[in-house]
Amino acid sequence: MTLQRRKLYDVTAPNRSTGIINGRSSNVLNWDDCAFPWAYPMYRNMLGNFWIPSEINMTADVRQWAKLTGDERETFRKIIGLLAFLDSIQTDYSGKVSAYLTDSSLSALMSVLSFQEVVHNQSYSYVLSSLVTKPDQDAIFEYWKTDAVLRERNDFIAQAYERFDAAPSPQTFMESIVYDIILEGLFFYCGFAFFYNLARNQKMVATSTMISYINRDEELHVRLFTQIFRELLAEYPALNTPETHEFVRETFRKAAELEIKWGEYIIGNKFDGISMSDLSDYIRFMANKRVNELGIDRPFDGYRRNPMRWIKAYEDTNAGKTDFFENKVRQYTKVSDDNGFDDL
């Protein structure tokens, strides 16, 4: 089955779309006449997350940068290089997905998502321009091309996106969404944990605050693509098969292996507060969480409790902006293992 691009306009079609893909719609957006009741609340949530990097004062981080250990600076640089790559391809991928979504409200959500990914990339440039020289910044943005471990996990995502782009069909569309959820809902999380652990030890708090903002955006992006995946399987029962379920589980198993390999490479057991054992369990926990959200049996037996419970105080996506910028407790008080946790 082919995948039809959304028409620019269609005077013979209803405003409310008749399907998530391959349907009919005038392409006129009326938020009070949407096919998916969850779309407008998500739009409001995404707008409520609006932020710009220059809101964050980097002065303290600039002073602390030279005091970080060599390992801390190296890991910091490589994670920023990773995030810059992932958010860059997300900006482009979301536009390609949008072209095939019949419903104009979902297209609108993709536009907001794309904008947020651009802001994320701006934030990486803003952080680096505050901390390192321009040649160093340029070198960090080149890491993804030459670092073998980084390249392996990036290619894992990018090649799946390219398969969809080269041969768009309901099947490749669905598969690319699974990879998107891996990118936004799993492949960021070793990096996030590193920055939150720095803040836990009163280091680079401004950068951690920015990462909290990005984390909060990405959680909504994961929720959006999860909803699209569920709607797609509901509309196309031919896709909702045991083979699809096993594809999801196996893809997340492989993704978790790659994320653990990356974690060993950039974090290992080099930093107080994060053990590789806990980090590996955390990655498997997050893989189980994402697959469960898709309505599919979890890929790993066990791993239903977050082993890094302290991280919840930093990645709390329910907090308002004042919690990140005005709440000094979050920024300067150590967080215990009992301060927030997740269970499945």
C-alpha positions in Angstrom: 0.0 0.0 0.0 1.3 3.4 -0.9 1.3 6.4 1.4 -0.4 9.6 0.2 1.0 13.0 0.9 -1.5 15.5 2.4 -3.0 17.9 -0.1 -2.3 21.6 0.3 -6.1 22.0 0.2 -9.2 20.1 -0.9 -12.5 21.9 -1.3 -14.4 18.7 -1.5 -13.1 17.2 1.8 -14.3 17.8 5.3 -12.2 19.9 7.7 -12.2 17.0 10.2 -9.9 14.3 8.7 -11.2 10.9 7.9 -8.0 9.1 8.9 -4.6 9.5 10.4 -3.0 8.7 7.1 -4.4 8.1 3.6 -7.6 9.9 4.6 -9.3 13.0 3.4 -9.2 16.5 4.8 -9.6 20.1 3.5 -6.4 20.8 5.4 -8.1 23.8 7.2 -7.3 23.7 10.9 -10.2 24.1 13.2 -9.1 23.1 16.7 -12.8 22.7 17.7 -13.3 20.2 14.9 -10.4 17.7 15.2 -10.5 14.0 14.6 -8.3 13.3 17.6 -9.5 14.8 21.0 -6.0 14.6 22.5 -4.5 16.9 19.9 -5.6 20.3 21.2 -4.6 19.6 24.9 -1.2 18.4 23.6 -0.9 21.6 21.6 -1.6 23.7 24.7 1.0 21.7 26.7 3.6 22.2 24.0 3.0 25.9 23.9 3.2 26.1 27.7 6.7 24.7 27.4 7.9 27.7 25.4 11.4 28.8 26.4 14.5 30.3 24.9 18.2 29.5 25.8 19.1 33.1 26.6 16.8 33.0 29.5 19.4 30.9 31.3 22.3 32.7 32.9 25.5 30.7 32.2 27.8 32.9 34.4 28.2 30.3 37.2 28.8 27.5 34.7 31.5 29.5 32.9 33.3 29.8 36.3 32.9 26.1 37.0 33.9 24.8 33.6 37.7 25.0 34.2 37.2 23.3 37.6 35.6 20.2 36.1 37.8 17.1 35.7 39.2 16.2 32.4 36.8 13.2 32.2 33.8 15.5 33.0 34.7 18.0 30.3 35.3 15.3 27.7 32.0 13.6 28.5 30.2 16.9 28.5 31.5 17.7 25.1 30.7 14.4 23.5 27.2 14.3 24.9 26.5 17.8 23.5 27.8 16.6 20.2 25.4 13.7 20.3 22.4 15.8 21.2 23.1 18.3 18.5 23.1 15.5 15.9 19.9 13.9 17.2 17.9 17.1 17.4 19.1 18.2 13.9 17.8 15.1 12.2 14.6 15.3 14.3 13.8 18.7 12.8 14.0 17.2 9.3 12.3 13.9 10.1 9.2 15.6 11.8 8.6 17.5 8.6 8.7 14.3 6.5 6.2 12.7 8.9 4.0 15.7 8.8 3.7 15.5 5.0 1.8 12.2 5.3 -0.5 13.0 8.3 -3.9 13.7 6.9 -5.1 15.6 9.9 -4.2 19.3 10.0 -4.1 19.3 13.8 -1.4 16.6 13.8 0.5 18.6 11.1 0.3 21.6 13.4 1.7 19.6 16.3 4.6 18.5 14.1 5.3 22.2 13.3 5.6 23.0 17.0 7.8 20.0 17.6 10.1 21.0 14.7 10.4 24.5 16.2 11.3 23.1 19.6 14.0 20.9 18.1 15.5 24.0 16.5 15.5 25.7 20.0 17.2 22.7 21.4 20.0 23.0 18.8 20.2 26.7 19.6 20.7 25.8 23.3 23.7 23.5 22.5 25.3 26.3 20.6 24.5 28.8 23.4 26.1 26.5 26.0 29.2 25.8 24.0 29.7 29.4 23.0 29.7 30.3 26.7 32.3 27.7 27.6 34.7 26.9 24.8 36.3 28.7 21.8 34.7 28.7 18.4 37.2 26.1 17.0 36.3 23.8 19.9 32.6 24.3 19.4 33.0 23.5 15.7 35.0 20.4 16.6 32.2 19.2 19.0 29.6 19.5 16.2 31.8 17.2 14.1 32.1 14.4 16.6 29.2 12.5 15.2 31.1 11.9 11.9 34.2 10.3 13.3 33.4 8.8 16.7 32.7 5.1 16.0 30.5 4.4 19.1 28.5 7.6 18.4 28.2 6.8 14.7 26.9 3.3 15.3 24.0 4.4 17.4 23.2 7.5 15.2 23.2 5.3 12.1 20.8 2.9 13.8 18.2 5.7 13.8 19.1 7.6 10.7 19.1 4.6 8.4 15.5 3.7 9.6 14.4 7.3 8.8 16.0 7.0 5.4 14.1 3.8 4.7 10.9 5.6 5.3 11.9 8.6 3.3 13.0 6.4 0.3 9.9 4.1 0.3 7.0 5.7 2.2 4.3 3.2 3.1 2.2 2.6 6.2 4.7 -0.1 7.2 7.8 2.1 6.9 5.9 5.0 8.4 5.1 2.9 11.5 8.6 1.5 11.8 10.1 5.0 11.6 7.8 6.1 14.5 9.2 3.3 16.6 12.7 4.6 15.9 11.6 8.1 16.7 10.4 7.1 20.1 13.8 5.4 20.7 15.6 8.6 19.7 13.5 10.9 21.9 12.6 8.5 24.6 15.7 6.4 25.1 18.8 7.7 23.3 18.9 11.0 25.2 18.8 9.5 28.6 22.4 8.6 29.3 23.3 12.1 28.5 20.5 13.6 30.6 21.6 11.4 33.5 25.2 12.8 33.3 24.0 16.4 33.4 21.6 15.8 36.2 24.4 14.1 38.2 26.6 17.1 37.7 23.8 19.3 39.1 23.3 16.9 41.9 26.8 17.7 42.9 26.3 21.5 42.4 28.1 21.5 39.1 27.0 23.2 35.8 23.5 23.8 37.2 22.6 26.2 34.4 23.3 23.6 31.8 21.3 21.1 33.8 18.4 23.5 33.9 18.5 23.8 30.1 18.6 20.0 29.8 15.6 19.8 32.1 13.7 22.0 29.6 14.8 19.8 26.7 13.8 16.7 28.7 10.4 18.1 29.3 9.9 18.9 25.6 11.1 15.4 24.6 8.6 13.8 26.9 5.8 15.5 25.1 7.3 14.5 21.7 7.4 10.9 22.8 3.7 11.2 23.9 2.8 12.6 20.5 4.4 9.9 18.6 3.1 7.2 20.9 -0.4 8.5 20.3 0.2 8.4 16.5 1.5 4.9 16.7 -1.6 3.7 18.7 -4.0 5.5 16.3 -2.2 4.0 13.3 -2.5 0.4 14.6 -6.1 1.0 15.4 -6.9 2.3 11.9 -4.7 -0.3 10.2 -5.3 -3.7 11.9 -3.1 -5.3 9.2 -0.2 -3.5 11.0 -1.3 -4.6 14.5 0.2 -8.1 14.3 2.4 -10.3 16.4 5.2 -9.6 13.9 4.9 -5.8 14.6 4.9 -6.4 18.3 8.0 -8.5 18.1 9.6 -5.9 15.8 9.0 -3.2 18.5 10.4 -5.4 21.3 13.5 -6.5 19.3 14.2 -2.9 18.1 14.1 -1.6 21.6 16.3 -4.5 22.8 18.9 -3.5 20.2 18.5 0.2 21.0 19.0 -0.5 24.7 22.2 -2.5 23.9 23.5 0.5 21.9 22.6 3.0 24.6 24.3 0.8 27.3 27.4 0.6 25.1 27.3 4.4 24.7 26.9 4.8 28.5 29.9 2.5 29.1 31.9 4.6 26.7 31.2 8.1 28.0 30.2 7.5 31.6 31.3 4.0 32.8 32.2 4.1 36.4 34.1 7.3 36.2 31.8 9.6 38.1 30.5 9.5 41.7 26.8 9.2 41.8 26.3 7.0 38.7 27.3 3.4 38.6 27.3 1.6 35.2 25.2 -1.1 36.8 22.5 1.3 37.7 22.7 3.1 34.4 22.3 -0.1 32.5 19.3 -1.1 34.6 17.9 2.4 34.1 18.2 2.1 30.3 16.4 -1.2 30.3 13.7 0.3 32.6 13.2 3.1 30.2 13.0 0.7 27.2 10.3 -1.2 29.1 8.5 2.0 29.9 8.4 3.2 26.3 7.3 -0.2 24.9 4.6 -0.5 27.6 3.3 3.0 26.6 3.0 1.7 23.0 0.6 -1.0 24.3 3.1 -3.9 23.7 4.6 -6.4 26.1 7.9 -5.2 27.6 11.1 -6.4 26.0 13.0 -7.1 29.2 11.8 -9.3 32.1 11.8 -7.3 35.3 13.2 -3.8 35.2 9.9 -2.3 36.4 11.4 0.1 38.9 13.6 3.1 38.2 17.0 2.2 39.8 18.1 5.9 39.7 15.2 7.3 41.6 17.1 10.6 42.4 16.8 11.5 38.8 13.1 12.3 39.0 13.7 15.5 40.8 15.6 16.7 37.7 13.5 15.3 34.9 10.1 16.2 36.4 8.1 17.1 33.4 5.1 18.2 35.4 6.8 21.2 37.0 6.2 24.7 35.8 8.9 27.1 34.7 9.3 28.5 38.1 10.5 25.1 39.4 13.4 25.4 37.0 14.4 29.0 37.2 13.1 30.2 40.6 13.2 27.2 42.9 16.7 27.3 44.5 16.0 24.0 46.3 16.1 22.1 43.0 19.4 23.8 42.0 21.4 23.7 45.2 20.2 20.9 47.5 21.4 17.4 47.1 18.7 14.9 46.1 18.5 11.6 48.0 17.7 8.2 46.5 14.2 8.5 47.9 13.4 11.8 46.3 11.1 10.7 43.6 10.9 7.3 41.8 9.1 5.6 38.9 7.6 2.1 38.9 6.1 0.0 36.1 
